[in-house]
């Protein structure tokens, strides 16, 4: 385990894997979370691959720098991190907001990223879903940011979601810095250049060249994204799962990831 000091932020990072890894994987967590959400995956993946798992700026054990704590700033941090540890080119894996972060990293720095894996990424939301979000940003900046964050997170689970997942993420949100939650959420959905809304996401995906594995719990978003990705990509919908499908079904996630990576290995 180590901390990496960049110019304006100190990131917590674990770096695991064999002496001669097959690939390098960058695992990026979601909004209000931290790299512990990959605890079921790091060990099995590190048997074959080099696995980097950072806490994003303002999250977990990483420092809280001056504003902004947005997906774009987080992607820029990761570019410096990847360059600093000599990990390029790599496969960038991101969940939810982390899906935005790795997608921005891939589009902005294709020299660092050779493939992308997004897990219910935080983009592709239609007007009916994004219209209420400016009010959510105002509430995150209001007197009860934690209550607002917990209410926003409620859609992430289903009755089948294990209780420990709900408890784990509730505790993370209660411990999160309110300013970071507000800035990151606005950076996803309401700031200029945010790629959460569908039109902006579609324009963004048009400039992301890497093959991608994209896993969704929402069939409408899966159908929307499928024709937008380049050759070699795969889009799957795990109906019945919650937003954190990699945590709910870790063994299935690992099979899907390793199977897709094996296919892309043949194209290298």
VEXSE-974673 format. One line per field, with one value per residue (C-alpha): z, x, y; residue in one letter; residue number from 1. Coordinates in nm, 3 decimals. Layout:
pz Z;...
px X;...
py Y;...
code a;...
pos NUM;...
END
This chain:
pz 0.000;-0.072;-0.111;-0.429;-0.410;-0.718;-0.751;-0.560;-0.419;-0.234;-0.362;-0.176;-0.406;-0.386;-0.651;-0.663;-0.905;-1.014;-1.121;-1.487;-1.517;-1.818;-1.821;-1.603;-1.470;-1.312;-1.085;-1.019;-0.762;-0.770;-0.610;-0.233;-0.222;-0.221;-0.354;-0.090;-0.322;-0.523;-0.231;-0.389;-0.718;-0.644;-0.518;-0.805;-1.068;-0.914;-0.965;-1.335;-1.375;-1.222;-1.038;-0.941;-0.710;-0.610;-0.394;-0.605;-0.489;-0.193;-0.135;0.106;0.233;-0.040;0.039;-0.019;-0.246;-0.340;-0.582;-0.814;-0.709;-1.041;-1.274;-1.513;-1.235;-1.117;-1.468;-1.488;-1.153;-1.283;-1.598;-1.380;-1.153;-1.441;-1.591;-1.254;-1.180;-1.535;-1.590;-1.946;-2.156;-1.931;-1.913;-1.719;-1.520;-1.357;-1.174;-1.183;-1.145;-1.189;-1.528;-1.620;-1.488;-1.687;-1.997;-1.977;-1.919;-2.222;-2.451;-2.334;-2.308;-2.554;-2.518;-2.162;-2.207;-2.446;-2.334;-2.118;-1.886;-1.748;-1.480;-1.483;-1.579;-1.474;-1.825;-2.082;-1.863;-2.049;-1.991;-1.751;-1.533;-1.560;-1.525;-1.142;-1.094;-1.065;-0.762;-0.625;-0.662;-0.473;-0.197;-0.174;-0.111;0.144;0.515;0.491;0.230;0.386;0.387;0.027;-0.071;0.100;-0.079;-0.415;-0.347;-0.268;-0.636;-0.638;-0.468;-0.525;-0.276;-0.377;-0.291;0.009;0.320;0.378;0.051;0.155;0.498;0.358;0.116;0.363;0.602;0.323;0.233;0.597;0.623;0.291;0.268;0.176;-0.052;-0.246;-0.288;-0.423;-0.656;-0.793;-0.853;-1.031;-1.234;-1.349;-1.444;-1.436;-1.487;-1.836;-2.018;-1.790;-1.977;-1.764;-1.986;-2.295;-2.571;-2.409;-2.343;-2.706;-2.826;-2.573;-2.679;-3.041;-2.947;-2.729;-2.959;-2.737;-2.739;-2.433;-2.214;-2.076;-1.809;-1.719;-1.493;-1.703;-2.040;-2.193;-2.137;-2.258;-2.582;-2.622;-2.581;-2.785;-3.134;-3.015;-2.925;-3.160;-3.296;-3.036;-2.776;-2.586;-2.399;-2.149;-1.938;-1.610;-1.549;-1.189;-1.054;-0.871;-0.964;-0.792;-0.993;-0.957;-0.579;-0.592;-0.837;-0.798;-0.943;-1.247;-1.293;-1.284;-1.541;-1.773;-1.737;-1.782;-2.074;-2.255;-2.182;-2.324;-2.648;-2.672;-2.607;-2.945;-3.112;-2.956
px 0.000;0.122;0.031;0.121;0.181;0.077;0.108;-0.209;-0.346;-0.228;-0.388;-0.411;-0.321;-0.274;-0.061;-0.087;0.000;0.252;0.609;0.512;0.151;-0.069;-0.227;-0.246;-0.594;-0.699;-1.004;-1.195;-1.474;-1.796;-1.942;-1.907;-1.725;-1.360;-1.138;-1.263;-1.557;-1.313;-1.212;-1.387;-1.206;-0.850;-0.724;-0.850;-0.747;-0.401;-0.326;-0.272;-0.267;-0.116;-0.406;-0.405;-0.686;-0.678;-0.905;-1.012;-0.946;-1.164;-1.263;-1.146;-0.792;-0.695;-0.664;-0.929;-0.771;-0.903;-1.197;-1.285;-1.347;-1.507;-1.477;-1.264;-1.019;-1.015;-0.935;-0.647;-0.519;-0.525;-0.336;-0.055;-0.076;-0.053;0.241;0.414;0.393;0.476;0.153;0.054;-0.107;-0.373;-0.735;-0.938;-1.232;-1.481;-1.811;-2.078;-1.895;-1.579;-1.720;-1.726;-1.373;-1.219;-1.415;-1.281;-0.930;-0.961;-1.089;-0.837;-0.533;-0.565;-0.189;-0.250;-0.564;-0.596;-0.938;-1.228;-1.464;-1.761;-1.993;-2.331;-2.151;-2.280;-2.363;-2.638;-2.922;-3.231;-3.420;-3.669;-3.375;-3.160;-3.431;-3.450;-3.073;-3.014;-3.242;-3.039;-2.719;-2.878;-2.984;-2.631;-2.513;-2.792;-2.831;-2.863;-2.614;-2.585;-2.961;-2.973;-2.690;-2.861;-3.187;-3.007;-2.837;-3.161;-3.220;-2.893;-3.038;-3.317;-3.495;-3.242;-2.939;-2.755;-2.801;-2.428;-2.391;-2.656;-2.496;-2.141;-2.230;-2.451;-2.157;-1.928;-2.173;-2.212;-1.833;-1.792;-1.700;-2.019;-1.834;-1.684;-2.025;-2.176;-1.888;-1.859;-2.234;-2.249;-1.943;-2.125;-2.456;-2.498;-2.164;-2.072;-1.918;-2.076;-2.121;-2.400;-2.685;-2.743;-2.661;-2.329;-2.252;-2.316;-2.078;-1.821;-1.839;-1.783;-1.432;-1.342;-1.157;-1.092;-1.292;-1.513;-1.697;-2.003;-2.224;-2.563;-2.854;-3.081;-3.187;-3.276;-2.927;-2.766;-2.969;-2.874;-2.500;-2.464;-2.447;-2.218;-1.914;-1.630;-1.559;-1.446;-1.686;-1.957;-2.259;-2.443;-2.751;-2.786;-3.156;-3.260;-2.928;-2.884;-2.654;-2.356;-2.377;-2.006;-2.053;-2.378;-2.239;-1.860;-1.794;-2.012;-1.840;-1.496;-1.601;-1.739;-1.429;-1.173;-1.365;-1.377;-1.011;-0.915;-1.090;-0.920;-0.582;-0.619;-0.653;-0.343
py 0.000;0.351;0.713;0.895;1.269;1.463;1.840;1.926;1.600;1.291;0.971;0.642;0.353;-0.022;-0.192;-0.573;-0.849;-1.112;-1.046;-1.087;-0.964;-1.028;-0.683;-0.378;-0.301;0.028;-0.014;0.309;0.336;0.535;0.847;0.872;0.540;0.432;0.155;-0.091;-0.162;-0.378;-0.606;-0.906;-0.853;-0.739;-1.076;-1.292;-1.036;-0.989;-1.358;-1.279;-0.902;-0.593;-0.426;-0.058;0.054;0.422;0.633;0.930;1.286;1.374;1.012;0.744;0.794;1.041;1.410;1.675;1.934;2.273;2.263;2.110;1.750;1.656;1.356;1.564;1.656;1.295;1.172;1.420;1.290;0.934;1.030;1.166;0.862;0.613;0.796;0.813;0.440;0.335;0.145;0.240;0.116;-0.030;-0.140;0.116;-0.024;0.212;0.187;0.461;0.793;0.589;0.489;0.856;0.902;0.615;0.715;1.070;0.935;0.707;0.983;1.243;1.013;0.724;0.673;0.554;0.341;0.046;-0.081;0.040;-0.146;0.046;-0.092;0.084;0.406;0.746;0.865;0.823;0.957;1.076;1.404;1.247;1.141;1.454;1.723;1.677;1.682;2.061;2.052;1.762;1.963;2.253;2.014;1.868;2.223;2.277;2.208;1.827;1.700;1.354;1.302;1.415;1.180;0.886;0.965;0.987;0.655;0.471;0.385;0.186;-0.121;-0.369;-0.596;-0.863;-0.648;-0.797;-0.588;-0.557;-0.365;-0.113;-0.071;-0.046;0.234;0.417;0.434;0.560;0.837;0.939;0.968;1.155;1.523;1.713;1.954;1.662;1.495;1.819;1.903;1.551;1.519;1.854;1.757;1.446;1.602;1.979;2.155;2.276;1.981;1.718;1.388;1.243;1.369;1.156;1.410;1.500;1.134;1.044;1.317;1.201;0.835;0.937;1.048;0.748;0.502;0.200;-0.125;-0.146;-0.390;-0.214;-0.373;-0.223;-0.299;-0.074;-0.224;0.112;0.253;-0.069;-0.050;0.317;0.259;-0.061;0.099;0.379;0.167;0.069;-0.282;-0.531;-0.391;-0.574;-0.438;-0.659;-0.592;-0.777;-0.731;-0.778;-0.655;-0.329;-0.043;-0.208;-0.526;-0.602;-0.613;-0.806;-1.065;-1.060;-1.406;-1.333;-0.998;-1.158;-1.419;-1.152;-0.934;-1.211;-1.362;-1.030;-0.956;-1.296;-1.203;-0.867;-1.032;-1.204;-0.864;-0.705
code x;x;x;x;x;x;x;x;x;x;x;x;x;x;x;x;x;x;x;x;x;x;x;x;x;x;x;x;x;x;x;x;x;x;x;x;x;x;x;x;x;x;x;x;x;x;x;x;x;x;x;x;x;x;x;x;x;x;x;x;x;x;x;x;x;x;x;x;x;x;x;x;x;x;x;x;x;x;x;x;x;x;x;x;x;x;x;x;x;x;x;x;x;x;x;x;x;x;x;x;x;x;x;x;x;x;x;x;x;x;x;x;x;x;x;x;x;x;x;x;x;x;x;x;x;x;x;x;x;x;x;x;x;x;x;x;x;x;x;x;x;x;x;x;x;x;x;x;x;x;x;x;x;x;x;x;x;x;x;x;x;x;x;x;x;x;x;x;x;x;x;x;x;x;x;x;x;x;x;x;x;x;x;x;x;x;x;x;x;x;x;x;x;x;x;x;x;x;x;x;x;x;x;x;x;x;x;x;x;x;x;x;x;x;x;x;x;x;x;x;x;x;x;x;x;x;x;x;x;x;x;x;x;x;x;x;x;x;x;x;x;x;x;x;x;x;x;x;x;x;x;x;x;x;x;x;x;x;x;x;x;x;x;x;x;x;x;x
pos 1;2;3;4;5;6;7;8;9;10;11;12;13;14;15;16;17;18;19;20;21;22;23;24;25;26;27;28;29;30;31;32;33;34;35;36;37;38;39;40;41;42;43;44;45;46;47;48;49;50;51;52;53;54;55;56;57;58;59;60;61;62;63;64;65;66;67;68;69;70;71;72;73;74;75;76;77;78;79;80;81;82;83;84;85;86;87;88;89;90;91;92;93;94;95;96;97;98;99;100;101;102;103;104;105;106;107;108;109;110;111;112;113;114;115;116;117;118;119;120;121;122;123;124;125;126;127;128;129;130;131;132;133;134;135;136;137;138;139;140;141;142;143;144;145;146;147;148;149;150;151;152;153;154;155;156;157;158;159;160;161;162;163;164;165;166;167;168;169;170;171;172;173;174;175;176;177;178;179;180;181;182;183;184;185;186;187;188;189;190;191;192;193;194;195;196;197;198;199;200;201;202;203;204;205;206;207;208;209;210;211;212;213;214;215;216;217;218;219;220;221;222;223;224;225;226;227;228;229;230;231;232;233;234;235;236;237;238;239;240;241;242;243;244;245;246;247;248;249;250;251;252;253;254;255;256;257;258;259;260;261;262;263;264;265;266;267;268
END
